Amino acid sequence: MANLKSAAKRINTNQKKYELNKAVKSAMRTHIKQVEKLIAANEVDEAKTKLNLTISKIDKAVSKGVIHRNNGNRQKSRLHQKFNSMSA
């Protein structure tokens, strides 16, 4: 346990941020998996709407600093590639 009051506060703050970041990242990953599942099932219309929602989730995670900007761009790029290969 922390000896200083400021260290104890920092532990609490870090724990709260960890839980919030974990929730954002988990939601993002869930949406990515749902889009990939729709793409595998070849459901174009549902995949398109879900893709737009997933892109916004990824952008939100990037803006909050949960994931790095390049990671977010890579995730979006891969989803778009999968979607475009399905459509073609």
ABEGO torsion letter per residue (X at the ends): XBABAAAAAAAAAAAAAAAAAAAAAAAAAAAAAAAAAAAAAGBAAAAAAAAAAAAAAAAAAAAAGABBAAAAAAAAAAAAAAAAAAAX
